[in-house]
Amino acid sequence: MEIEKAAKLSLKNILKEGLTDIFPRPFELDLLKNEYFQKILIRNVSRCLKGNSLESLEIYPIEHVLLPKGGPFDFRRCALIHPLDTLTFLALVLTFADELENYRPARGRKIVFSYRFKPYKGYLFDLKYNITSFNKHVSRKIRQKDEI
């Protein structure tokens, strides 16, 4: 995928789904709704990716925080990635997402139900391939086996 298209798709996905499912959505994400700001971000991310080096990415150090898990003194260490870095990392991955998807088994074979790359309205993955479709497929297979 072309770098600028990947940057735009990355931005759309972050607007749609946020930065992470661990931390609350930061209010700064509303800045991404501004078209002028979007153009600046897409231009900057594209420039960083076209540099073809780790240094050109201009990323911030990853911070870590401890979040409570279950019981007392039970924590998990979570990475807190700068929002601009999330945009850059996602755009980088999207530049070769089509190619990666081509190497995976065809959807019709119904043997891989994990995220299948198929961008649609800000979502990155095929909405039909998820844990629910996997469970239905497995249930059908079990019923077929019982009928034999």
Summary of the structure (lengths in Angstrom):
residues: 148
radius of gyration: 19.1
end to end distance: 46.3
largest distance: 62.1
contacts: 344
relative contact order: 0.15
helix: 53%
strand: 13%
